[in-house]
Amino acid sequence: MKIKYDIMNCEFKGGIRHLKVFNFEEGGIYTFTLNEVDQLPEDLQAYVKTIEEDVKQGKFDYRG
């Protein structure tokens, strides 16, 4: 199965976690918060749902 999306990282801006997800088919990056997921394409919403708990636990947080 071909991977369409992959999370790059999460970072805090103004106390809110912003996700950056790469779209391999379009070659672009989506930047959004968990509160904005319902405004994304359905397949991206489904992907975010699979990683949501890890996101909330800080697994992808940028620590640079």
DOKERO-870446 format. One record per residue: residue number from 0; residue in one letter; x, y, z of N, C-alpha, C in turn. Coordinates in Angstrom, 1 decimal. Each point is the difference from the previous one (the first is absolute). Layout:
N
  num  residu    n.c1    n.c2    n.c3   ca.c1   ca.c2   ca.c3    c.c1    c.c2    c.c3
  NUM       A       X       Y       Z       X       Y       Z       X       Y       Z
...
end
This chain:
64
  num  residu    n.c1    n.c2    n.c3   ca.c1   ca.c2   ca.c3    c.c1    c.c2    c.c3
    0       M     0.8    -1.2     0.0    -0.8     1.2     0.0     0.9     1.2     0.0
    1       K    -0.3     1.0    -0.9     0.7     1.2    -0.1    -0.3     1.0     1.1
    2       I     1.0     0.5     0.6    -0.2     1.0     1.1    -0.3     1.4    -0.6
    3       K    -1.1     0.6     0.4    -0.3     1.3    -0.6     0.4     1.1     1.0
    4       Y    -0.2    -0.2     1.3     0.3     1.0     1.0     1.0    -0.5     1.0
    5       D     0.8     1.0     0.6     0.9    -0.4     1.1     0.2     1.3     0.8
    6       I    -0.1    -0.2     1.3     0.2     1.2     0.9     1.4     0.4     0.0
    7       M     0.3     1.2     0.0     1.3     0.6     0.0     0.4     0.3     1.5
    8       N    -0.9     0.8     0.6     0.2     0.4     1.4    -1.2     0.8     0.5
    9       C     0.1     0.3     1.3    -1.0     0.9     0.6     0.8     1.1     0.7
   10       E    -0.5     1.2     0.0     0.6     1.0     0.8    -1.0     0.9     0.6
   11       F     0.3     0.6     1.1    -0.9     0.9     0.7     0.2     1.4    -0.5
   12       K    -1.2     0.7    -0.3     0.0     1.4    -0.3    -1.1     0.6     0.8
   13       G     0.3     0.9     0.8    -1.0     0.6     0.9    -0.7    -1.0     0.9
   14       G     0.7    -1.0     0.4    -0.5    -1.0     0.9    -0.9    -1.0    -0.6
   15       I    -0.1     0.0    -1.4    -0.8    -1.0    -0.7     0.9    -0.8    -0.9
   16       R    -0.2    -1.4     0.0     0.8    -0.9    -0.7    -0.4     0.0    -1.5
   17       H     0.9     0.3    -0.9    -0.2     0.0    -1.4     0.7    -1.2    -0.6
   18       L    -0.7    -0.8    -0.8     0.5    -1.1    -0.7     0.5     0.3    -1.4
   19       K     1.1    -0.6    -0.4     0.4     0.2    -1.4     0.0    -1.4    -0.6
   20       V    -0.7    -0.2    -1.1    -0.2    -1.3    -0.6     0.4     0.1    -1.5
   21       F     0.9    -0.8    -0.5     0.4     0.0    -1.4    -0.9    -0.9    -0.8
   22       N    -0.4     0.6    -1.2    -0.8    -0.8    -0.9     0.9    -0.4    -1.2
   23       F     0.3    -1.3    -0.1     0.9    -0.5    -1.0    -0.6     0.1    -1.4
   24       E    -1.3    -0.1    -0.2    -0.5     0.1    -1.3     0.0     1.4    -0.6
   25       E    -0.2     1.0     0.8    -0.1     1.4    -0.4     1.4     0.7     0.2
   26       G     0.8    -0.6     0.8     1.3     0.7     0.3    -0.2     1.2     0.9
   27       G    -1.0     0.1     0.8    -0.3     1.1     0.8    -0.1    -0.3     1.5
   28       I     0.0     1.0     0.8    -0.1    -0.2     1.4    -1.3     0.7     0.5
   29       Y    -0.7    -0.8     0.9    -1.2     0.6     0.7     0.5     0.4     1.4
   30       T    -0.4     1.1     0.4     0.2     0.5     1.4    -1.3     0.3     0.6
   31       F    -0.3    -0.6     1.1    -1.3     0.2     0.7     0.0    -0.4     1.4
   32       T    -1.1     0.3     0.7    -0.1    -0.4     1.4    -1.0    -1.2     0.1
   33       L    -0.1    -0.7     1.1    -1.0    -1.0     0.1    -1.4     0.5     0.0
   34       N    -0.2     1.3     0.3    -1.3     0.6    -0.1    -0.5     0.2    -1.4
   35       E     1.0     0.0    -0.9    -0.3     0.3    -1.5    -0.1    -1.3    -0.8
   36       V     0.1    -1.1     0.6     0.0    -1.3    -0.8    -1.2    -0.2    -0.8
   37       D    -1.2     0.4     0.5    -1.2    -0.2    -0.8    -0.1     0.8    -1.2
   38       Q     0.9     0.9    -0.2     0.1     0.9    -1.3     0.9    -0.6    -1.0
   39       L     0.7    -1.1     0.3     1.0    -0.6    -0.9    -0.7    -1.0    -0.9
   40       P     0.7    -0.4    -1.1    -0.5    -1.1    -0.8    -0.3    -1.3     0.8
   41       E    -1.0    -0.8    -0.4    -0.4    -1.2     0.8     1.1    -1.0     0.2
   42       D     0.9    -0.2    -1.0     1.0    -1.0     0.2     1.1     0.6     1.0
   43       L     0.2     1.3     0.0     0.9     0.5     1.0    -0.6     0.0     1.4
   44       Q    -1.3     0.2     0.1    -0.6    -0.1     1.3     0.1    -1.4     0.5
   45       A    -0.1    -1.0    -0.8     0.2    -1.4     0.4     1.4    -0.3     0.4
   46       Y     1.0     0.6    -0.7     1.4    -0.2     0.4     0.2     0.6     1.4
   47       V    -0.5     1.2     0.2     0.2     0.7     1.3    -0.6    -0.8     1.1
   48       K    -1.1    -0.6    -0.2    -0.7    -0.8     1.0     0.9    -1.2     0.5
   49       T     0.8    -0.5    -1.0     0.9    -1.1     0.4     1.2     0.4     0.9
   50       I     0.3     1.3    -0.1     1.2     0.5     0.8    -0.4     0.9     1.1
   51       E    -1.3     0.3     0.2    -0.5     1.0     0.9     0.5    -0.2     1.4
   52       E     0.0    -1.2     0.6     0.4    -0.2     1.3     1.5     0.3     0.2
   53       D     0.8    -0.5    -1.0     1.4     0.3     0.1     0.3     1.5    -0.1
   54       V    -0.8     0.7    -0.8     0.1     1.5    -0.1    -0.3     0.6     1.4
   55       K    -1.1    -0.4     0.6    -0.3     0.6     1.3     1.0    -0.3     1.1
   56       Q     0.7    -1.2    -0.2     1.0    -0.4     1.0     1.3     0.7    -0.2
   57       G     0.2     0.7    -1.1     1.2     0.8    -0.3     1.0    -0.8    -0.8
   58       K    -0.3    -1.2    -0.5     1.0    -0.8    -0.7     0.6     0.7    -1.2
   59       F    -0.7     0.9    -0.7     0.6     0.6    -1.2     0.4     1.5     0.3
   60       D     0.0     0.4     1.2     0.3     1.4     0.4     1.4     0.3    -0.4
   61       Y     0.2     1.2    -0.7     1.3     0.5    -0.3     0.8     0.4     1.2
   62       R     1.2    -0.5     0.1     0.8     0.3     1.2     1.3     0.7    -0.3
   63       G     0.1     0.7    -1.1     1.2     0.6    -0.5     0.4     1.2     0.7
end
